[in-house]
Amino acid sequence: MLFYIFDTTRAIEYKASNNATAFWPLLRSPPRRVLNTRSPTTVGTPGGTIFDDKLGVDYSKRVLADASAFVWTTFQQSSEADRKNVQLITLSIENLNRDDVVALTSNNMIQYNAKFIADGNVDDLNRGFEGVLYHEVTHVWQWNGNNAAPGWLIEGIADFVRLKAGYVPSHWAKPGDGNSWTEGYSVTARFLDYCNGLKGGFVTQLNAKMRDGYSDDFFVELLGKPVDQLWNDYKAQYGS
């Protein structure tokens, strides 16, 4: 079953579905509730069942809407002209059959691996779920330099937004950790946070510059130093 929410102030629609189910062909016959449906699935897997019981589609849609609003605020995208032309964001809970991927985003479609709902800390379930969605929703709205921006920076900016939203997991890199700004994710997010401290709004301006392309020179243009020098300064600040 699919559920929708419509943001009337921004004309964005949010859709969520739970596809994390087991295949009924493994059974002798499909239970009645899947007859005459297009999806040949039925019995909930652990992650899918926890999603239905503890999270749910309505809650998920609210998180998507809240995350979008937070990303717009972080990137100072106050008008539709400042943002990508996205009218719909979809979230599907899936059995991705991968142990190394929590979630995937392609354009405006987010797939969340049900395994990580089942394996997560139940006491911290909502917080972890929200943090992942803030990261993935950032991918929907951030600019990628017309596909020229490096992956480490794309992922680092997404984790920077998650950091600013206050969703910092215990396993993340600490300030000063890492061997290179190109490690991506939390290592790069911490570095970007340092850069943002040097000049308020740095990440906002960096994202705006990435609307049409990408160059490492953006760091020089915005902060007056090449990125490798900024990294050395960052490491020196933390004595690492």
C-alpha positions in Angstrom: 0.0 0.0 0.0 1.3 3.5 -0.9 0.7 6.6 1.2 1.2 10.2 0.1 1.7 13.6 1.8 1.5 16.9 0.0 3.4 20.0 1.1 1.1 22.8 0.0 3.6 25.5 0.8 6.3 24.1 -1.5 4.4 21.9 -3.9 6.4 18.8 -2.9 4.8 15.4 -2.6 6.2 12.7 -0.3 5.5 9.0 -0.8 6.5 6.1 1.3 6.0 2.3 1.0 7.2 -0.8 2.7 8.4 -3.5 0.3 10.5 -5.4 2.8 8.6 -8.6 2.6 9.3 -12.3 1.9 8.3 -13.9 -1.4 5.1 -15.9 -1.2 6.3 -18.4 -3.9 8.2 -20.0 -1.0 4.8 -20.8 0.5 2.4 -23.4 -0.9 -0.1 -20.7 -1.8 -0.3 -16.9 -1.5 -2.3 -15.7 1.5 -5.5 -14.0 0.7 -4.3 -10.5 1.4 -1.9 -10.5 -1.6 -4.4 -11.9 -4.1 -5.2 -9.5 -7.0 -2.2 -7.3 -6.2 0.7 -6.5 -8.4 3.3 -7.4 -5.7 3.9 -11.1 -5.1 4.9 -10.6 -1.5 3.4 -11.1 1.8 5.0 -12.2 5.1 6.9 -9.4 6.7 10.7 -9.8 7.2 12.2 -8.5 10.5 13.1 -5.1 9.2 9.8 -4.7 7.4 7.8 -5.7 10.4 9.7 -3.3 12.7 9.1 -0.6 10.2 5.4 -1.2 10.3 5.3 -1.5 14.1 7.7 1.2 15.2 8.0 3.7 12.4 5.4 3.6 9.7 4.7 5.4 6.5 3.1 8.5 8.0 6.0 9.1 10.3 8.4 8.5 7.4 6.7 11.2 5.3 6.9 13.7 8.0 10.6 13.0 8.4 11.1 13.5 4.6 9.3 16.8 4.7 11.2 18.0 7.8 14.5 16.9 6.2 13.7 18.8 3.0 12.9 21.9 5.0 16.2 21.6 7.0 18.2 21.1 3.8 16.7 24.2 2.2 17.5 26.2 5.3 21.0 24.9 5.4 21.6 25.6 1.7 19.6 28.9 1.9 17.4 27.7 -0.8 14.4 29.8 0.1 12.7 29.8 -3.3 12.0 27.1 -5.9 14.4 28.9 -8.2 17.3 28.1 -5.9 16.5 24.4 -5.8 16.3 21.5 -8.1 13.0 20.9 -9.9 11.8 18.1 -7.7 8.1 17.6 -7.2 8.1 14.2 -5.6 10.4 12.3 -3.1 9.8 8.6 -2.6 11.0 6.3 0.1 10.8 2.6 -0.1 11.8 0.1 2.5 13.5 -2.7 0.7 15.4 -6.0 1.2 18.5 -4.9 -0.7 20.4 -8.1 0.1 23.5 -6.1 0.8 25.3 -5.9 4.2 27.3 -2.8 3.3 24.6 -0.4 2.2 22.2 1.3 4.6 20.4 3.3 1.9 20.6 4.4 -1.7 19.3 7.5 -3.4 18.9 7.9 -7.2 17.5 11.3 -8.2 14.4 11.7 -6.0 14.0 8.0 -5.0 15.4 6.7 -1.7 15.7 3.0 -0.9 16.3 2.1 2.7 17.8 -1.3 3.5 15.4 -3.1 5.9 18.3 -5.1 7.3 19.6 -2.0 9.1 16.2 -1.4 10.6 16.2 -5.0 12.0 19.9 -4.8 13.1 19.7 -1.4 14.6 19.4 -0.4 18.3 15.7 -0.5 19.0 16.0 2.1 21.7 17.6 4.5 19.2 15.5 3.4 16.2 13.9 6.7 15.4 17.0 8.7 15.7 19.0 6.4 13.5 16.3 6.3 10.9 15.9 10.0 10.9 19.6 10.6 10.6 19.9 8.4 7.5 16.9 10.1 5.9 18.4 13.5 6.5 21.6 12.3 4.7 19.6 10.8 1.8 17.3 13.8 1.4 20.4 16.0 1.1 21.3 13.9 -1.9 18.0 14.8 -3.5 18.5 18.5 -3.1 22.3 19.1 -3.3 24.0 20.2 -6.4 26.6 17.9 -7.8 28.5 20.0 -10.3 26.6 18.5 -13.2 28.1 15.2 -12.1 31.6 16.6 -11.9 31.8 16.9 -8.1 33.8 14.0 -6.5 31.8 11.4 -4.6 33.8 12.1 -1.4 32.5 15.7 -1.3 28.9 14.7 -2.2 28.8 12.3 0.7 30.7 14.7 3.0 28.1 17.4 2.4 25.3 15.0 3.1 26.9 14.0 6.4 27.6 17.7 7.2 23.8 18.3 6.9 23.2 15.3 9.2 25.8 16.7 11.6 24.1 20.1 11.7 20.7 18.5 12.2 22.2 16.8 15.3 22.1 13.2 14.2 25.6 12.1 15.0 26.0 8.3 15.5 28.6 7.0 18.0 30.7 5.3 15.3 31.3 8.5 13.3 34.8 10.1 13.0 35.6 12.6 15.7 36.9 16.1 14.8 40.4 15.8 13.5 40.1 12.1 12.5 41.0 10.8 9.1 44.0 10.7 6.7 42.5 12.8 3.9 39.7 15.2 3.2 38.8 12.8 0.4 37.7 10.0 2.7 34.1 11.2 2.5 31.2 10.7 4.8 31.9 11.8 8.5 35.6 12.4 8.0 34.8 14.9 5.2 31.8 16.3 7.1 34.0 17.1 10.1 36.5 18.9 7.8 33.7 20.8 6.1 32.4 21.8 9.6 35.9 23.2 10.3 35.8 25.1 7.0 32.3 26.4 7.8 33.7 27.7 11.1 36.3 29.7 9.2 33.6 31.4 7.2 30.0 31.2 8.1 27.9 29.8 5.2 30.9 28.2 3.5 29.1 24.9 2.8 26.0 26.9 1.6 28.2 28.8 -0.9 30.1 25.7 -1.9 26.9 23.9 -2.7 25.7 26.9 -4.7 28.9 27.0 -6.7 28.4 23.3 -7.5 25.2 24.1 -9.4 27.0 24.3 -12.7 30.3 22.5 -12.2 33.1 21.7 -9.7 36.7 22.6 -9.1 39.0 22.3 -6.0 39.6 26.0 -6.7 36.3 26.7 -5.0 38.0 26.3 -1.7 40.6 28.9 -2.6 37.9 31.3 -3.9 35.8 30.9 -0.7 38.5 30.6 1.9 41.7 31.9 0.4 43.6 28.6 0.7 43.9 25.4 -1.3 42.1 22.5 0.1 45.3 20.6 1.0 46.5 23.5 3.1 43.1 23.8 4.8 43.3 20.1 5.6 46.8 20.5 7.1 45.5 23.4 9.2 42.6 21.4 10.3 44.7 18.4 11.4 47.1 20.8 13.2 44.3 22.3 15.2 43.5 18.9 16.6 47.1 17.8 16.9 46.5 14.8 14.7 
